[in-house]
Amino acid sequence: MKKTLFILVLLTFSLMFLSAEGIDMGDFPVGTWLDPNYDAVWELSVENIRILDTSGNVYFDFSEATVEDFDVSGGMSGLTLSFSCPETGKFYKLTKPVSMGTAIVLEIERSDYPDYRVEMPFRK
């Protein structure tokens, strides 16, 4: 029983480490963008994604959550970053279209509400 518990704890810590280290923005731009519908600031850094209020207080920190299916891909229309998060129960897709200057498009698939889409202007 103790051996099983030890393995379970070790596996849990390993998954937490992989979740926190699993965010690699690749070529996706870093900075902050404002979701004008919620006055929420999406902060994309080299190793993390956070949602802040306009004063800088953290609403949600994806490095502390499990991020799955993380992908950064590019195409003719621009760059796309996508991932799912079991803690929030949502799938996130951020797109940096070539044609939109510094703005990005946020799309969220949510099972409990209709899907969400917003164009977010670059903040800094």
C-alpha positions in Angstrom: 0.0 0.0 0.0 2.8 2.4 0.9 4.6 1.6 -2.3 1.5 2.3 -4.4 0.9 5.6 -2.5 4.5 6.6 -3.1 4.2 5.8 -6.9 1.0 7.8 -7.0 2.5 10.8 -5.3 5.6 10.6 -7.6 3.4 10.4 -10.7 1.3 13.4 -9.5 4.4 15.5 -9.1 5.7 14.4 -12.4 2.5 15.4 -14.1 2.5 18.8 -12.4 6.1 19.4 -13.6 5.2 18.4 -17.1 2.1 20.6 -17.1 4.1 23.7 -15.9 7.0 23.0 -18.2 4.7 22.1 -21.2 4.0 25.7 -22.2 6.5 26.7 -24.9 5.2 29.6 -27.0 7.5 28.9 -29.9 7.1 31.6 -32.6 3.8 32.9 -31.2 4.1 36.6 -30.2 4.5 37.4 -26.5 3.0 40.4 -24.7 -0.4 41.4 -23.4 -3.8 41.7 -25.1 -7.1 43.1 -23.8 -10.3 41.2 -23.9 -12.6 44.2 -24.0 -15.8 42.2 -23.1 -14.4 41.2 -19.7 -11.7 43.8 -19.1 -9.4 40.8 -18.9 -5.8 40.9 -20.0 -4.3 37.9 -21.6 -0.5 37.8 -20.8 1.5 35.5 -23.0 5.2 35.1 -22.0 7.9 32.8 -23.2 6.9 30.0 -20.8 3.5 30.9 -19.4 -0.1 32.1 -20.1 -2.0 34.1 -17.5 -5.3 35.9 -17.4 -5.2 39.1 -15.4 -7.5 42.0 -14.5 -6.6 45.4 -15.8 -4.8 46.2 -12.5 -2.5 43.2 -12.9 -4.1 40.8 -10.4 -4.1 37.2 -11.6 -7.5 35.6 -12.5 -6.0 32.4 -13.8 -2.4 31.1 -14.2 -2.1 28.3 -16.7 1.3 27.2 -15.4 -0.4 26.1 -12.2 -3.0 24.1 -14.2 -2.9 21.1 -16.4 -2.5 22.2 -20.0 -3.1 19.5 -22.6 -2.9 19.3 -26.4 -0.7 22.4 -26.5 0.2 23.3 -30.1 1.7 26.3 -31.9 1.3 26.2 -35.7 1.6 28.5 -38.6 0.0 28.8 -42.0 -0.6 31.3 -44.7 -3.1 33.3 -42.6 -1.0 33.5 -39.5 0.1 31.8 -36.3 -2.2 29.7 -34.0 -1.7 28.7 -30.5 -4.2 26.2 -29.0 -4.6 24.1 -25.9 -7.2 22.6 -23.5 -7.3 22.9 -19.8 -9.2 20.3 -17.7 -9.4 22.6 -14.7 -11.4 25.2 -16.7 -13.1 22.6 -18.9 -12.3 24.7 -22.0 -10.4 24.6 -25.2 -8.5 27.8 -26.1 -7.4 29.0 -29.5 -5.4 32.2 -30.0 -4.8 33.3 -33.6 -2.4 36.0 -34.8 -3.7 36.7 -38.3 -1.3 38.3 -40.7 -3.9 40.8 -41.7 -4.7 42.2 -38.2 -1.6 44.2 -37.2 -0.9 43.5 -33.6 -4.3 42.2 -32.5 -5.1 38.5 -31.9 -8.3 36.5 -32.0 -9.3 34.5 -28.9 -11.7 31.6 -29.3 -12.9 29.5 -26.4 -14.9 26.3 -26.7 -16.9 25.7 -23.6 -19.3 23.0 -22.8 -21.4 24.9 -20.3 -21.9 28.1 -22.4 -21.9 29.0 -26.1 -18.5 29.2 -27.7 -16.7 32.6 -27.3 -14.8 34.7 -29.9 -13.3 38.1 -29.5 -10.6 40.3 -31.2 -8.2 41.5 -28.7 -6.0 44.6 -29.2 -2.4 44.5 -28.3 -1.8 46.2 -24.9 2.0 46.1 -24.4 
